[in-house]
Amino acid sequence: MSQARAWSVALVGIEGTMVEVEAAISSGLPRTTMVGLPDAALYEARDRCRASMASTGFGWPSDPVTINLSPATLPKAGSHYDLAIAAAVAAAGRKFDPAALEGLALFGELGLDGRVRTVRGLLPAILSAAGRGFARVVVPAGQMREASLVDGVEVFGAGDLADLFDVLTGGEGATLPPPAEEPAQERARLDLADVAGQLEGKWALEVAAAGRHHLYLHGPPGAGKTLLAERLPGLLPDLEVSEALEVSAVHSLVGANLDGGLVRRPPYADPHHSASIASLVGGGARIALPGAVSRAHRGVLFLDEAPEFSPRVMEALRVPLESGRIVLGRSMATAVYPARFQLVLAANPCPCGMAGTPGGGCRCAPMAVRRYASRVSGPILDRIDIHQQLRPVKAAFLRHGQEPAESTAVVAERVRAARDRQRRRLDGSGWRTNGEVPGPALRKRLPLPEGAEILDAAVARGRLSARGVDKVLRLAWTVADLAGADRPGREHLHTALAMRRGESGTEAA
């Protein structure tokens, strides 16, 4: 009996485990057996690899072949093990020296004609392999640029089986493909100046961007809720390298094209209100894939028409809003995905949208209005930092040139300056923005704003929860950062309390 082994990676969430792909060739009638908890796509790899090697002239053993995927207790999914299986079987058949597979991780799906196809999750898989000491990888030729994003790893490309065996016999494999002419990952920055009026709404958007606060926009149809939400990503600064790696790893899992490099702009996800729980938080039969909350990691998750979402879907946001991650338990494995997103909700005041508007026109019964508003639960609303009421735009703002409007670039510069102040103040703490600072640290590490006794009065009257106190303190620091102050004053605290409760400054006082 002759044996050989190759290496690949099994992903559970964005964490990877090295998988030893063992191949043993014995004597007897021809057959191929695969063990080690493969899913359907992986179990079919034995047929893909056999047909691919036979059609390209490399041949498949005519003796019994046993393929073992170790650790055997870990479920394995996907088609990216094909290259490792073909290499292990060829090495067991002594088509090349098995020692060539040491320290080498292989990823790629085989076609029946020997072509190597691209696979999902390549970036997190290579990051996991590099973290476990593997300094060389073989990847599909079309994903060599994605693989090269990981420092310290020598990347070989394989466009077909011939390239694979060239690498395993000391060659260079496929050459790096030319860069794409138009990187597809950049999302056009929409200009805030295109939004007519809504100065209060724009201010709320600026504060939300500066401190990474959650935002709830409510008002009649056509007031500009969606326009404002779509422009929030343009106000956010570029991602740092560590953040970009996290975001790019998640996007690699969902099949995004990373030929243009790491995802450096904050992502934006806006699922439809008919979305299921699995599509929002992630799901799958054996090993769950990331949902919209993870695709929006380090970026913006926008839920338009929030009351139209299923209550069960909305309630699923409670834990990731607090913890910044989503844990998806399955019978075979538990996947953990990052989900530190910035939530923006938009809602009409009633089913017809006209409740409370000048001139009336609402045809909804009072009970229908209350029922519609209650579809976004109190616990979810309590986790939202800023509640902003948008009113219908006045006719004067619709005339061109009536009011000069600030562009996204101008506001983004103020946001960047405020973020710099936060970074200096929080240096060494592990937090980057005011919205991330835990409540105990707000009260112990940072000085309380002047006039903080008004928060005690608001709690005593039942108008502010304990979580709400922390939200107001975070907002006060962000407002002070935008104003260039070293410490929040009484006016900053009043502004923060008004934004938290969706009131004017005079009502908050």
N, C-alpha and C positions, 0 to 999 in steps of 0.2 A: 504494500500500500504506500502510495506517495502522497504527501501532504504539502500545503503551502497556506500562507495567510496574507491577507491584505487588510487595510483599515479604512473605515468611513466613520460617519457621525450620525447618531440618532438624536433628533431634536425633540425636546419636550418643553413647550414654550419657546423661549429664546436661549435656554440652557441646553448644551449638548453633552452627550456621553459618547466616548469613543467606542466604536463597535468593531470587534475583531471578526472579519469574514474568513472563515476557515473552509478550505476545500480539500477533500480527500478522494482519491481515485483508487478503487479496489478492483477485484476481478469478479466477473459474473456477467449476467445479461445487462444490456444497456438500460439505464434508467437514471433519472436525476431527482434527488430528494433534497428538500430545503426544510430546515428546522430553525427554531429561534424566535417564535412569535412574529412572523411576517404578516402584514395585512395583505389584502387581495392584490394591490398593485405590486407589492414586493414579491409575493408568491409567484406571480406571473413572470418575474424577472428571469427565472430559470429558462422559460421558453424563449423570451426575447434574446437572452445572451446566447443560447444555443443556436438559434436561427441566425443571429448577427455574425457569430464567429464562423459558422458554416458557409454563409453566403459570401464572406470576404476572403475565404481561403485559409483561415487560421485553424479551422477544424475544432470540433468538440469531441471529447474522449468517447470512444465506443464502449467503454467499461462503465460500471456504476459510479456515479458522482454524488457525494454527499456534501452539502453546503450548510454550514452551521454559522449562525449569527449570535455572537456572544457579547454581552451577557444574555443568556437565554430567557431570563425572567422579565426583560425590558421589552415592551411592545415596540415594533418598528414599522414605520409607515413611509410611503413614498417610493419613487423610482430612482432616486439618486444613488442607490447602492449598485446599479448595474455595472459600472466600471470596476468597482472593487471585486464583484463576483467574477467578471470575466478575467481580471488580472490574477485572482487567486487560482482559478481553474487552469489558466494557461501556465502559471508557475508550477502548479502541481503536476502538469504534464511535461514539465521541463522544457518549455519553449523559450525560457530565459531563466536567469539565475534568480531564485526566490529572494536572495539578499537584496535585490534592487527595490523590494517593497518595504524594507525597513525604514521607518521614519517618514513614510510617504502616505498621505491621505488622498483618497480618490472620490470624486463626485461626478455624476453624469448619468443620463438615461440613454440607453442604446436603442437605435432603430433597427429594423430587420435587415437593412442594407448596410449596417455598420456605422452609420452616422451617430454622432454624440449630440444629444439634444440638451437644451438648458433645463435647469431645475430650480425650484423655489428654495428659499432659505439658505442660499450659498454663503452669504456674508456671515450670519451667526454661526454656521457650521464651521467655517474656516477660523473664526475667532475662537471657537471652542477647541479646535484642533491645535491652534497656535498656543493656547493657554496650557495645553498638555504636552508641549514639547515637540510637536510636529512642525518641522521647518520647511517641508516641501509638500506641495499639493498638485494634483492633476484635476483640471476643471474643464468643462466645455469651452471650446475656443471662443464662442460668443459671449462668455462671461469672464474672460480674462481680466478685463478692466475692473469689474466688480471685485474679483478676488485680489487684485493688486491694491485695493484700499486697505488691506491689513498689512501693517508694517512687520518686517522681519520674516516674511514667508516667501520662499521661492516658488513662483507660479509657472506651471507648465500647462499648455493648452492642448486639447485633443479635439480635432474636428471630426475624426473617425477613428476606427480601431487601429488603422495603420499608424496614426499619430501616437496612440497610446503605447503600442509596442515599440515605437521609435524611442519614446521617453524611457521605457523600461529596459531598453538595451543601450542606453547611454546617449541618445539623441536629444534634441531640443524640442521636439513636438511642433505644434502649430505656432505660427507667428502671431504677435499681438495685432488684432484688427484695428483699422483706422478709427479715430474717434468719430462719434456721430456728429453730423453737421449742426443739428439743433437739439441740445439736451432737453429731454422731455419733462424733467422733474420741476423746472421752475414754473411757478404759477404767477401769472401776470398780476402786478400790484394795482388794484383798483384805487382810484384817486378819491380821497375824502372830500375834495372840493366839488365833486359831482353831486353830493347830497345837498339838496336845497334846504336851507334853514336848519332846524333841529340843533341849535347851539348847545342846549343842555344835553341832548343825546350824544353829541360829539365829545363834550367834556367827559361824560360818563365813559365813553369808549377810550378816551385818552387815559383816564385814571385806571381803567381795567387793564389796559396794555402795560402801563408803567409798573403796576404791582402784581400782575398776573392774578387778577381778581375775576371771579365768576360774575356774570351779568345777566339780568332779566329785563328784557324790553317788552313793555306791554302798551298797546295803543290800537287805534282803529286801523282798518286796512288802508294801505297807501301812505301811512305816516313816515315810512322809511326804516322800519325795523330790519328788514332783510338787507337793505342797502348798507346800513351801518355794520351789521354783523359780518358781511362779506369783506368789509374793509379793515377789520381788526387784524388779520394776519399781516397786512402791509405795514402796520404800526410797530410790529414786534421786531426786535433785533435779530440778526443772524444767530444760528445755533453755534455754541462752542463745539470743539472737536469731539469731546466726550458725549455731548448731547446728540451730535450728528451721527455718531456711531450707533447709539441706542435707537434713534429714529430709523436710520437706514437698515438696521438689522430687522426691525419689525416690517418695514416695507419690502425687504427682500423675501420675507416669509409669505407675503401676499402676492408675490410675482411682479413687483415693480422693477422697471428698467433703471439700473444704476450705472449705465455706461457714462453718464455725465459726472460721476463722482458721488461723494456723500450728499445726502439731503441736508442742505445748509439752511434752507428757509423753514420756518415753523409750518407744519402741515395743517391742512384744513379738511374737515370731514363734515358733511351735512346730510345724514341719512334721512330718507323719506319717513313721514309719520306712520306709514304702514310697516316699518321695520320690526322684525321679531327680536326677542331677547338675544338669541344666538347671533344675529347679525350685528347687534349693538355691542355686546360684551364679549362675544366670541363663542365658538362652539364647534362640535364635531363628534363623530361617533366614538372613536377610541382615543385620539389625541386632539384636543381642541385647537382650532386655529384662531388668530386674533380677530377681534371685531372692530367696530368703528371707534370705540373708546381708546384702543391701542393704536390704531392708525392715526389718531389725533394726538398721540403722546408728544409732549413739548410744543403742542400747537393748539388749535381751536376746534372744539366740537360744537357745532351749531344745530340746535333742534328747533326748526321753524314749526309754527303751529303746535307748540308744546302740548296744549290740552288734548290734541287729537291723537297723541301717542297713547298706546295701551298703558294703563296704570302700572301693570307688572313690569313693563319695559322701563318706565320712568323710575320705579323703585329700585331697579337693578343698579342705578347710578349711585345709590347711597354710599356703598363701601368704597368704590374707586375715588369718589370725590374727597373722601377723608384720607385714604391710605396712599393714593397715587399708584395703585396696582390692582390687577384683577386676577383672582385665583380661580381656576376652572378645574374642579375635581371630576374625574372620571373613574370608572372601576379599575382601569389598568394603570392610570398615571394621573398626576396633577400638574397642570400647566400653569405657569405664572408669567403674566405679561405686564410690562409697564403701562400705566394709564394715567400719567400726570398731565391731564389736559386742562384747558381753560374752557369752561362751559358757558355757552351763550344760549339763553332761551328767548323765544319770541312768542307772543300770544296776543290774540284779540280780546277785548273786554267781554264778549259774549258770542254765542254762535253766529249771529248775524253781523257782529263786529261794530255795531253802531251805538252801543250803550255808552252813555256819558258824553257823547259828542255834541257840539253846538248844533242846535236845531233838532236834536232828538232823532227820530226815525227808527229807533229800536223797536222791533216787533216781538222780542223775546219775553216770555213770562218771567217774573222775578225768580221763581224757583229754577227755571232753566239757566238764568244768569249765574245763580249761586252754584248750581250743579256743574256748570262749565268751568267756573273758576276753581272748584275743588278738585278737578281732575289732576292738577299739579299739587301734590300733597304738601302739607305743612313741613314735614321733615326735609323734603327737597328744597322748598323755598328758604328754609332756615340755613341751608348750606350755600345759598347764593349771597355774595357780598353786596352787590349793587342792584337796586330795584329802580328802574328808570321808566317813568311814564312819558310816552310820546304823544303829543297832541297834533291835530291836523295842521298841516303847513299853511301859513297865511298866504294869501294871493300875492302879496308884495314880494315874497321870496321867490316866486316862480318867474318873475321878470328878470331877464338877463341883465347883469351888472348892477342890480339893486344893492346887494350886500357882497363885499369881497369875502371869499371863503379861503381858509387855509388849506393847503395841499397836504397830502399824506406825508411827503418828504419833510415838511416843516414840523408837523406834529410828531413824526417819528424821531426827529432830532431831540425834541424835548423828552420823549420817552426814553431815548438812549441815555441822556444826561441823568434822568431820575434813576435808571437802572444802575448807572455807574455809582451813584451815591449809595444805593442799597448794597452793591457789591463790596464797596469799601467798608461800610458799616458792619456787614455780616461776614467779613473775611475770616476764614478759619472755622466757621460754624457749620459748613456743609449746606447752607441755604443760600439761594441766589436772589430771591425776591421776597418782598413783604408778605405776599400771599402764601408762602411756604412756611413761614415761621410758626412753630407750635404755640398754643396759648400760654403755657407756663413760661416759655422763654420770652414771650412778649412782655409779661408782667415782671419778670425777674432780671432778664438780661438788658432790656431797654427801659429807659425812664418813661414814666407815665406822662401823657400830655397834660398841659394845664387845664383845669376845670373838669377833671375826670369824674368829679362827683355827680355830674349830670347823667353818667351811665348808671350809677347806683339808683338815681331817681327813676330812670327808665325801666330798670329791672324791677324795682319795687312796684311800679304801676303795671307790670306785666307786659310792657311794650317791647321788651328786649330779653332774649334768652341768654344763658351763659355763653353759648356759642356765638350769639350775636354780639356780645361784648368784645370777644376776640376779633370778630369781623370788623367792628368799628375801629378798634385800635390799629389793625392792619391798614385799613383805609386812611386813617388819620396820618400814619407815617407816609403813605404814598402821596397824599395831598401835600404834605410838607416837603417831600422830596421834589415834587413838581414845582413847588414854590421856592426851592433852594434854601429851605430852613434847616437848621441843624436838629431841631426838635419840634414836634407838633405843638402848636399853640391852641388857645381856646377856639379861634376861628376855624382852624383845621379840624378840630374835633366836632364842632357843630356841622361843618360841611360833610364829614364822614357819617355822622349820625343821620343826617338828612338823606344821603345817598343810600344808606342801609335801609331806611324805612320808606324810601320813595317819596319823600316830602320835600318841600322847599326849605331853605335855610331858616326862615322865620318860624315855620311849624316845628322844626327840630328844636329850636331854642325854647 
